[in-house]
Amino acid sequence: MFAPFNTRIVDWNGQRVWLIGASTGIGAALAQALLARGARVAMSARSQAGLEQTARGNVHAMVMPFDATNPQEWSSTHDSICNAWDGLDLVIFCAASYQPMHAWELKADEVRASLETNIGNVCYGLEAVLPKMMAKAQGGLAIVASVAGYVGLPGATLYGPTKAALINLAELLYSDLKPKGLDVYLINPGFVKTRLTARNHFSMPALLTTDQAAEAIIKGFGKGKFEIHFPRRFTSVLKVLRQLPYRWRFALIRRTLGL
Ligand SMILES: NC(=O)c1ccc[n+]([C@@H]2O[C@H](COP(=O)([O-])OP(=O)(O)OC[C@H]3O[C@@H](n4cnc5c(N)ncnc54)[C@H](OP(=O)(O)O)[C@@H]3O)[C@@H](O)[C@H]2O)c1
C-alpha cells in the first residue's frame, strides 16, 4: 500500500559497503553474511587482528582498522576506501561500547568516552561521508542503535541515552537526507549474544545469536525499512511499554526488574 521508506537492497552483488564495528559481534557476523552474498565490504574497528579474522582472506574484504572516535582517521580511511572503489553504496555504523552502570556510579571520564564512542563516532562519520554521497545523490547510511534507546532502563545509565540519541539522529537524518536522494536505515536490535552483552548479569529475554541478528538486518534492508528491529516478540513489547503513561510504565519496569 505504501512505498518502502528506502531502497530495497535485495541484490548485494558488487555493493560497496563500509561497516564500522566489524571486528566482533553483530558487525562481524553481518560483514561475513554480506560477503557471502557478493558484497564488497570495507571493515573497520580498532583491532586489525579481529578484522582479519572477520575477513577470512576474502578477496572482496578490505581491512581498514582505525579508531572511530578520531575525526581525522574517519576522513583518511574514507578517502582510501573511495579511492579504491570509486565511492560507497552503504555505510553501516555499528561500533559502540557498553558498561552496565547505575546513576550513582557515573564517572566523568567514562561519560566522555561513552559519548565519543557511541555518538561522536557517528557524527564524525557523517562529516566524512556525506559530502561525496550528497554530491552523487546516491547511497545509504545505516545506524545501529538499540531498543535500550526506547525507554529509560536502570543499569543503562550511559548506554541507553546514547542509543536514544542515535534513534533521534536517524529520524532527523531521514527527513534531512531522503529528499537529497540518500537512504537512512535505523537498526534496533534486542538482546544478541556478544562480548557486549556478556557484561549483563541478568537473564536476557529473546536472546539471539549474531548470525540471527545479521539475517534479520539483511531481511530489513531487503524490505527497504526505515526501522529494522528484532526479534519482534521482544521489540513489540518494548514498543507498547514506550506508549504507556509514565505512571504505568514506571510501575511495570519496577515490577519486572524487582526494584
Ligand atoms: N549485543 C546486543 O544485544 C546489542 C543490542 C542492541 C544494540 N547493539 C548494538 O550493536 C552494535 C554491535 O554491538 P555488539 O553487541 O556486536 O558488540 P561488540 O561485539 O562489542 O562489537 C562492538 C564493535 O565496535 C567496535 N568499536 C568499539 N569502539 C570502537 C572505536 N573507538 N573505534 C572503532 N571501532 C570500535 C569494536 O571493535 P574494536 O574493539 O576492535 O575497536 C567491535 O567491532 C553496537 O552498536 C551495539 O550498541 C547490540
Ligand as a Chemical Component Dictionary entry (heavy atoms), coordinates in Angstrom:
data_LIG
# 
_chem_comp.id                   LIG 
_chem_comp.type                 NON-POLYMER 
_chem_comp.pdbx_formal_charge   0 
_chem_comp.three_letter_code    LIG 
# 
loop_
_chem_comp_atom.comp_id 
_chem_comp_atom.atom_id 
_chem_comp_atom.alt_atom_id 
_chem_comp_atom.type_symbol 
_chem_comp_atom.charge 
_chem_comp_atom.model_Cartn_x 
_chem_comp_atom.model_Cartn_y 
_chem_comp_atom.model_Cartn_z 
_chem_comp_atom.pdbx_ordinal 
LIG N1  N1  N 0  24.539 -7.243 21.572 1  
LIG C1  C1  C 0  23.351 -6.702 21.776 2  
LIG O1  O1  O 0  22.471 -7.281 22.467 3  
LIG C2  C2  C 0  23.005 -5.380 21.166 4  
LIG C3  C3  C 0  21.676 -4.943 21.300 5  
LIG C4  C4  C 0  21.333 -3.714 20.742 6  
LIG C5  C5  C 0  22.260 -2.986 20.048 7  
LIG N2  N2  N 1  23.539 -3.434 19.925 8  
LIG C6  C6  C 0  24.470 -2.621 19.171 9  
LIG O2  O2  O 0  25.043 -3.389 18.143 10 
LIG C7  C7  C 0  26.343 -2.887 17.837 11 
LIG C8  C8  C 0  27.360 -4.008 17.894 12 
LIG O3  O3  O 0  27.387 -4.497 19.241 13 
LIG P1  P1  P 0  27.903 -5.942 19.630 14 
LIG O4  O4  O 0  26.967 -6.458 20.634 15 
LIG O5  O5  O -1 28.204 -6.730 18.415 16 
LIG O6  O6  O 0  29.224 -5.547 20.445 17 
LIG P2  P2  P 0  30.765 -5.909 20.252 18 
LIG O7  O7  O 0  30.921 -7.350 19.935 19 
LIG O8  O8  O 0  31.432 -5.357 21.452 20 
LIG O9  O9  O 0  31.181 -5.060 18.956 21 
LIG C9  C9  C 0  31.419 -3.685 19.011 22 
LIG C10 C10 C 0  32.241 -3.300 17.800 23 
LIG O10 O10 O 0  32.529 -1.892 17.874 24 
LIG C11 C11 C 0  33.922 -1.702 17.651 25 
LIG N3  N3  N 0  34.388 -0.492 18.320 26 
LIG C12 C12 C 0  34.203 -0.128 19.611 27 
LIG N4  N4  N 0  34.817 1.032  19.855 28 
LIG C13 C13 C 0  35.397 1.422  18.677 29 
LIG C14 C14 C 0  36.189 2.534  18.291 30 
LIG N5  N5  N 0  36.514 3.512  19.146 31 
LIG N6  N6  N 0  36.616 2.608  17.015 32 
LIG C15 C15 C 0  36.302 1.636  16.125 33 
LIG N7  N7  N 0  35.556 0.555  16.434 34 
LIG C16 C16 C 0  35.122 0.451  17.705 35 
LIG C17 C17 C 0  34.554 -2.962 18.251 36 
LIG O11 O11 O 0  35.850 -3.214 17.720 37 
LIG P3  P3  P 0  37.249 -2.891 18.438 38 
LIG O12 O12 O 0  37.093 -3.161 19.899 39 
LIG O13 O13 O 0  38.184 -3.818 17.724 40 
LIG O14 O14 O 0  37.515 -1.452 18.138 41 
LIG C18 C18 C 0  33.578 -4.025 17.743 42 
LIG O15 O15 O 0  33.889 -4.367 16.410 43 
LIG C19 C19 C 0  26.603 -1.776 18.853 44 
LIG O16 O16 O 0  26.260 -0.539 18.273 45 
LIG C20 C20 C 0  25.640 -2.098 19.984 46 
LIG O17 O17 O 0  25.305 -0.958 20.742 47 
LIG C21 C21 C 0  23.933 -4.615 20.484 48 
# 
loop_
_chem_comp_bond.comp_id 
_chem_comp_bond.atom_id_1 
_chem_comp_bond.atom_id_2 
_chem_comp_bond.value_order 
_chem_comp_bond.pdbx_ordinal 
LIG N1  C1  SING 1  
LIG C1  O1  DOUB 2  
LIG C1  C2  SING 3  
LIG C2  C3  SING 4  
LIG C2  C21 DOUB 5  
LIG C3  C4  DOUB 6  
LIG C4  C5  SING 7  
LIG C5  N2  DOUB 8  
LIG N2  C6  SING 9  
LIG N2  C21 SING 10 
LIG C6  O2  SING 11 
LIG C6  C20 SING 12 
LIG O2  C7  SING 13 
LIG C7  C8  SING 14 
LIG C7  C19 SING 15 
LIG C8  O3  SING 16 
LIG O3  P1  SING 17 
LIG P1  O4  DOUB 18 
LIG P1  O5  SING 19 
LIG P1  O6  SING 20 
LIG O6  P2  SING 21 
LIG P2  O7  DOUB 22 
LIG P2  O8  SING 23 
LIG P2  O9  SING 24 
LIG O9  C9  SING 25 
LIG C9  C10 SING 26 
LIG C10 O10 SING 27 
LIG C10 C18 SING 28 
LIG O10 C11 SING 29 
LIG C11 N3  SING 30 
LIG C11 C17 SING 31 
LIG N3  C12 SING 32 
LIG N3  C16 SING 33 
LIG C12 N4  DOUB 34 
LIG N4  C13 SING 35 
LIG C13 C14 SING 36 
LIG C13 C16 DOUB 37 
LIG C14 N5  SING 38 
LIG C14 N6  DOUB 39 
LIG N6  C15 SING 40 
LIG C15 N7  DOUB 41 
LIG N7  C16 SING 42 
LIG C17 O11 SING 43 
LIG C17 C18 SING 44 
LIG O11 P3  SING 45 
LIG P3  O12 DOUB 46 
LIG P3  O13 SING 47 
LIG P3  O14 SING 48 
LIG C18 O15 SING 49 
LIG C19 O16 SING 50 
LIG C19 C20 SING 51 
LIG C20 O17 SING 52 
# 
